[in-house]
């Protein structure tokens, strides 16, 4: 396993998966190029995100998802949902720890839907929040 670290969170990646930063998003994929995970981080200036706030944000930002399920990805509780859009199967997560909210998507072609679910879940279950620095 390799460890992907950002200033705010980290996760473990199997050796056959790669990661790269693209502007304000982290992209993660496997060597087979079946699909891609994208992780964006949002920050709250004061206070922590609460789960009602996270769920409301998910419903507001992703209105095409009709059903949201509660999830915990490592240190990050939140909600997840699925949709099919054009020719893409998409999974979305809105999860938060303290003042950091992660918006995560995994997308692949519809014919590959659910093929990488176990691997994606395993990676996301390793998400760890970094302690806020006291600088």
GROMACS elastic network, one bead per residue, 0.5 to 0.9 nm:
[ bonds ]
;  ai    aj funct       b0    kb
    1    12     6  0.61098   500
    1    13     6  0.54425   500
    1    15     6  0.54276   500
    1    16     6  0.89173   500
    2    11     6  0.84834   500
    2    12     6  0.56057   500
    2    13     6  0.50512   500
    2    14     6  0.62356   500
    2    15     6  0.61709   500
    2    17     6  0.88298   500
    3    10     6  0.68701   500
    3    11     6  0.57591   500
    3    13     6  0.59798   500
    3    14     6  0.87630   500
    4     9     6  0.85132   500
    4    10     6  0.54247   500
    4    11     6  0.53520   500
    4    12     6  0.60771   500
    4    13     6  0.68864   500
    4    19     6  0.75216   500
    5     8     6  0.79391   500
    5     9     6  0.61711   500
    5    11     6  0.67065   500
    5    12     6  0.87455   500
    6     9     6  0.53657   500
    6    10     6  0.59549   500
    6   130     6  0.86130   500
    7    10     6  0.82267   500
    7   130     6  0.72590   500
    8    41     6  0.83756   500
    8   100     6  0.74201   500
    8   128     6  0.86930   500
    8   129     6  0.61636   500
    8   130     6  0.50864   500
    8   131     6  0.76477   500
    8   132     6  0.77682   500
    9   100     6  0.88541   500
    9   127     6  0.67464   500
    9   128     6  0.54721   500
    9   130     6  0.50848   500
    9   131     6  0.87121   500
   10   126     6  0.78128   500
   10   127     6  0.56511   500
   10   128     6  0.52778   500
   10   129     6  0.67015   500
   10   130     6  0.73413   500
   11    74     6  0.87707   500
   11   123     6  0.67898   500
   11   124     6  0.70536   500
   11   125     6  0.80976   500
   11   126     6  0.50215   500
   11   128     6  0.62236   500
   12   122     6  0.88553   500
   12   123     6  0.60982   500
   12   124     6  0.82504   500
   12   125     6  0.88777   500
   12   126     6  0.58307   500
   12   127     6  0.74841   500
   13    16     6  0.79775   500
   13    17     6  0.61096   500
   13    18     6  0.76232   500
   13    19     6  0.85022   500
   13    28     6  0.87449   500
   13   122     6  0.88794   500
   13   123     6  0.60052   500
   13   126     6  0.86331   500
   14    17     6  0.55763   500
   14    18     6  0.84726   500
   14    30     6  0.88001   500
   14   119     6  0.87214   500
   14   123     6  0.77500   500
   15    18     6  0.76203   500
   15    30     6  0.89042   500
   16    29     6  0.86643   500
   16    30     6  0.57929   500
   16    31     6  0.58652   500
   16    32     6  0.87046   500
   17    28     6  0.68833   500
   17    29     6  0.54437   500
   17    31     6  0.60892   500
   17    32     6  0.89554   500
   18    27     6  0.82008   500
   18    28     6  0.56142   500
   18    29     6  0.54701   500
   18    30     6  0.60424   500
   18    31     6  0.73773   500
   19    26     6  0.68700   500
   19    27     6  0.54933   500
   19    29     6  0.65659   500
   19    30     6  0.88147   500
   20    25     6  0.85640   500
   20    26     6  0.58011   500
   20    27     6  0.53431   500
   20    28     6  0.66814   500
   21    24     6  0.71299   500
   21    25     6  0.58841   500
   21    27     6  0.61377   500
   21    28     6  0.88973   500
   22    25     6  0.52667   500
   22    26     6  0.60748   500
   22    27     6  0.69708   500
   23    26     6  0.81117   500
   24    39     6  0.87323   500
   24    40     6  0.64881   500
   24    41     6  0.77918   500
   25    38     6  0.63933   500
   25    39     6  0.55629   500
   25    41     6  0.76157   500
   26    37     6  0.80414   500
   26    38     6  0.56262   500
   26    39     6  0.51187   500
   26    40     6  0.66147   500
   27    36     6  0.67541   500
   27    37     6  0.57316   500
   27    39     6  0.66312   500
   28    35     6  0.88369   500
   28    36     6  0.57312   500
   28    38     6  0.63944   500
   28    39     6  0.82885   500
   29    32     6  0.81959   500
   29    33     6  0.63823   500
   29    34     6  0.78477   500
   29    35     6  0.63474   500
   29    37     6  0.62310   500
   29    38     6  0.88888   500
   30    33     6  0.55262   500
   30    34     6  0.71087   500
   30    35     6  0.74664   500
   30    36     6  0.76225   500
   31    34     6  0.81701   500
   32    35     6  0.83057   500
   33    36     6  0.73447   500
   33   108     6  0.88697   500
   34   107     6  0.87962   500
   34   108     6  0.61598   500
   34   109     6  0.76721   500
   34   112     6  0.70003   500
   34   115     6  0.82506   500
   34   116     6  0.77124   500
   35   106     6  0.68375   500
   35   107     6  0.54895   500
   35   109     6  0.73745   500
   35   112     6  0.82034   500
   35   116     6  0.77645   500
   36   105     6  0.80067   500
   36   106     6  0.55049   500
   36   107     6  0.56767   500
   36   108     6  0.67567   500
   37   104     6  0.69346   500
   37   105     6  0.55695   500
   37   107     6  0.67791   500
   37   120     6  0.79159   500
   38   103     6  0.80601   500
   38   104     6  0.55572   500
   38   105     6  0.52571   500
   38   106     6  0.64197   500
   38   107     6  0.85871   500
   39   102     6  0.64778   500
   39   103     6  0.57781   500
   39   105     6  0.67202   500
   39   106     6  0.89606   500
   40   101     6  0.83076   500
   40   102     6  0.56715   500
   40   103     6  0.52027   500
   40   104     6  0.64547   500
   40   105     6  0.89629   500
   41   100     6  0.66449   500
   41   101     6  0.57205   500
   41   103     6  0.63781   500
   41   104     6  0.87284   500
   42    99     6  0.82749   500
   42   100     6  0.58546   500
   42   101     6  0.50480   500
   42   102     6  0.63174   500
   42   103     6  0.77478   500
   43    46     6  0.88771   500
   43    49     6  0.89717   500
   43    99     6  0.56190   500
   43   101     6  0.62177   500
   43   102     6  0.88546   500
   44    47     6  0.67147   500
   44    48     6  0.68636   500
   44    49     6  0.73009   500
   44    98     6  0.87097   500
   44    99     6  0.50142   500
   44   100     6  0.66436   500
   44   101     6  0.80688   500
   45    48     6  0.87674   500
   45    99     6  0.73903   500
   46    99     6  0.73773   500
   47    98     6  0.74272   500
   47    99     6  0.62282   500
   48    96     6  0.84811   500
   48    97     6  0.74197   500
   48   100     6  0.76610   500
   49    52     6  0.84488   500
   49    53     6  0.64509   500
   49    54     6  0.67692   500
   49    96     6  0.63745   500
   49    97     6  0.70878   500
   49    98     6  0.59879   500
   49    99     6  0.56413   500
   49   100     6  0.73906   500
   49   101     6  0.73099   500
   50    53     6  0.53588   500
   50    54     6  0.63720   500
   50    55     6  0.88585   500
   50    96     6  0.78918   500
   50    97     6  0.87555   500
   50    98     6  0.82797   500
   51    55     6  0.60895   500
   51    56     6  0.84562   500
   51    77     6  0.76394   500
   51    78     6  0.62906   500
   51    79     6  0.85292   500
   51    95     6  0.84045   500
   51    96     6  0.78822   500
   52    55     6  0.51989   500
   52    56     6  0.60769   500
   52    57     6  0.85397   500
   53    56     6  0.51209   500
   53    57     6  0.61088   500
   53    58     6  0.86242   500
   54    57     6  0.51458   500
   54    58     6  0.62479   500
   54    59     6  0.88032   500
   54    78     6  0.64579   500
   54    79     6  0.75614   500
   54    94     6  0.64404   500
   54    95     6  0.68629   500
   54    96     6  0.72196   500
   54   101     6  0.79524   500
   55    58     6  0.50578   500
   55    59     6  0.62969   500
   55    60     6  0.85931   500
   55    68     6  0.81061   500
   55    70     6  0.88731   500
   55    78     6  0.70127   500
   55    79     6  0.63236   500
   55    94     6  0.74821   500
   55    95     6  0.88442   500
   56    59     6  0.52005   500
   56    60     6  0.60981   500
   56    61     6  0.85536   500
   57    60     6  0.50508   500
   57    61     6  0.59015   500
   57    62     6  0.82056   500
   57    94     6  0.79988   500
   58    61     6  0.52964   500
   58    62     6  0.56995   500
   58    63     6  0.78481   500
   58    65     6  0.88824   500
   58    68     6  0.83791   500
   58    79     6  0.75516   500
   58    80     6  0.84239   500
   58    92     6  0.88365   500
   58    93     6  0.80160   500
   58    94     6  0.61707   500
   58   103     6  0.88787   500
   59    62     6  0.54077   500
   59    63     6  0.54088   500
   59    64     6  0.84872   500
   59    65     6  0.75492   500
   59    66     6  0.84101   500
   59    68     6  0.82185   500
   60    63     6  0.58288   500
   61    64     6  0.89572   500
   62    65     6  0.59607   500
   62    66     6  0.89342   500
   62    92     6  0.86071   500
   63    66     6  0.71318   500
   64    83     6  0.71980   500
   65    68     6  0.72273   500
   65    81     6  0.61890   500
   65    82     6  0.62835   500
   65    83     6  0.59154   500
   65    92     6  0.89099   500
   66    81     6  0.78716   500
   66    82     6  0.84494   500
   66    83     6  0.84394   500
   67    80     6  0.84191   500
   67    81     6  0.61601   500
   67    82     6  0.78599   500
   68    79     6  0.59116   500
   68    80     6  0.53938   500
   68    82     6  0.81586   500
   69    78     6  0.83789   500
   69    79     6  0.52974   500
   69    80     6  0.52737   500
   69    81     6  0.63838   500
   70    77     6  0.75842   500
   70    78     6  0.58089   500
   70    80     6  0.65033   500
   71    76     6  0.83608   500
   71    77     6  0.57384   500
   71    78     6  0.53810   500
   71    79     6  0.53016   500
   71    80     6  0.65186   500
   71    93     6  0.84001   500
   71    95     6  0.80511   500
   72    75     6  0.70655   500
   72    76     6  0.55895   500
   72    78     6  0.61639   500
   72    79     6  0.79460   500
   72    95     6  0.76578   500
   72   125     6  0.75660   500
   73    76     6  0.50285   500
   73    77     6  0.60743   500
   73    78     6  0.79893   500
   73    95     6  0.75390   500
   73   121     6  0.82025   500
   73   123     6  0.89910   500
   73   124     6  0.56222   500
   73   126     6  0.69356   500
   73   127     6  0.60765   500
   73   128     6  0.84579   500
   74    77     6  0.77389   500
   74   124     6  0.70097   500
   74   126     6  0.51190   500
   74   128     6  0.58018   500
   74   129     6  0.83435   500
   75    96     6  0.82258   500
   75    97     6  0.65793   500
   75   125     6  0.83287   500
   75   126     6  0.81253   500
   75   127     6  0.61446   500
   75   128     6  0.51630   500
   75   129     6  0.59340   500
   76    94     6  0.89869   500
   76    95     6  0.53030   500
   76    96     6  0.50118   500
   76    97     6  0.51408   500
   76    98     6  0.88809   500
   76   101     6  0.83740   500
   76   102     6  0.83065   500
   76   125     6  0.88717   500
   76   127     6  0.70863   500
   76   128     6  0.74638   500
   76   129     6  0.74020   500
   77    94     6  0.83727   500
   77    95     6  0.52222   500
   77    96     6  0.58988   500
   77    97     6  0.70840   500
   78    93     6  0.71876   500
   78    94     6  0.55811   500
   78    96     6  0.62617   500
   79    92     6  0.83343   500
   79    93     6  0.56825   500
   79    94     6  0.54784   500
   79    95     6  0.63320   500
   80    91     6  0.72013   500
   80    92     6  0.54661   500
   80    94     6  0.64595   500
   80    95     6  0.83171   500
   81    90     6  0.84579   500
   81    91     6  0.58091   500
   81    92     6  0.53960   500
   81    93     6  0.66598   500
   82    89     6  0.75476   500
   82    90     6  0.56718   500
   82    92     6  0.62628   500
   83    88     6  0.84266   500
   83    89     6  0.61646   500
   83    90     6  0.53558   500
   83    91     6  0.65970   500
   83    92     6  0.84264   500
   84    87     6  0.71437   500
   84    88     6  0.57230   500
   84    90     6  0.60271   500
   84    91     6  0.88347   500
   84   110     6  0.73734   500
   85    88     6  0.53069   500
   85    89     6  0.65582   500
   85    90     6  0.73475   500
   85   110     6  0.88666   500
   86    89     6  0.84226   500
   86   110     6  0.87455   500
   87   108     6  0.85155   500
   87   109     6  0.58848   500
   87   110     6  0.55886   500
   87   111     6  0.85229   500
   88   107     6  0.63401   500
   88   108     6  0.55344   500
   88   111     6  0.85534   500
   88   113     6  0.82395   500
   89   106     6  0.82119   500
   89   107     6  0.56022   500
   89   108     6  0.54805   500
   89   109     6  0.58646   500
   89   111     6  0.83269   500
   89   112     6  0.79251   500
   89   113     6  0.56806   500
   89   114     6  0.83920   500
   90   105     6  0.67683   500
   90   106     6  0.56858   500
   90   108     6  0.67674   500
   90   109     6  0.87178   500
   90   110     6  0.86453   500
   90   113     6  0.82579   500
   91   104     6  0.81486   500
   91   105     6  0.55333   500
   91   106     6  0.51470   500
   91   107     6  0.64494   500
   92   103     6  0.73892   500
   92   104     6  0.56395   500
   92   106     6  0.65644   500
   92   107     6  0.87258   500
   93   102     6  0.76883   500
   93   103     6  0.58635   500
   93   104     6  0.50189   500
   93   105     6  0.64031   500
   93   106     6  0.88666   500
   94   101     6  0.69591   500
   94   102     6  0.58450   500
   94   104     6  0.65020   500
   94   105     6  0.89926   500
   95   100     6  0.85048   500
   95   101     6  0.56741   500
   95   102     6  0.53381   500
   95   103     6  0.67725   500
   95   104     6  0.81648   500
   96    99     6  0.72056   500
   96   100     6  0.55578   500
   96   102     6  0.60211   500
   96   103     6  0.88097   500
   97   100     6  0.54906   500
   97   101     6  0.65696   500
   97   102     6  0.86059   500
   97   129     6  0.66152   500
   98   101     6  0.80709   500
   98   129     6  0.85685   500
   98   132     6  0.89030   500
  100   129     6  0.83615   500
  106   120     6  0.79788   500
  107   110     6  0.88604   500
  107   113     6  0.84673   500
  108   111     6  0.81958   500
  108   112     6  0.62909   500
  108   113     6  0.65549   500
  108   114     6  0.89238   500
  109   112     6  0.54296   500
  109   113     6  0.66114   500
  110   113     6  0.50658   500
  110   114     6  0.88704   500
  111   114     6  0.89276   500
  111   115     6  0.88356   500
  112   115     6  0.54369   500
  112   116     6  0.79597   500
  113   116     6  0.76874   500
  113   117     6  0.81503   500
  114   118     6  0.80875   500
  115   118     6  0.78305   500
  115   119     6  0.87381   500
  116   119     6  0.53291   500
  116   120     6  0.59834   500
  116   121     6  0.84555   500
  117   120     6  0.51667   500
  117   121     6  0.59629   500
  117   122     6  0.84753   500
  118   121     6  0.51522   500
  118   122     6  0.61008   500
  118   123     6  0.87134   500
  119   122     6  0.50638   500
  119   123     6  0.62900   500
  119   124     6  0.86964   500
  120   123     6  0.51882   500
  120   124     6  0.61606   500
  120   125     6  0.84981   500
  121   124     6  0.51676   500
  121   125     6  0.59467   500
  121   126     6  0.88439   500
  122   125     6  0.52271   500
  122   126     6  0.68962   500
  123   126     6  0.55871   500
  123   127     6  0.74756   500
  124   127     6  0.55287   500
  125   128     6  0.86303   500
  129   132     6  0.88145   500
  130   133     6  0.85999   500
  132   135     6  0.89662   500
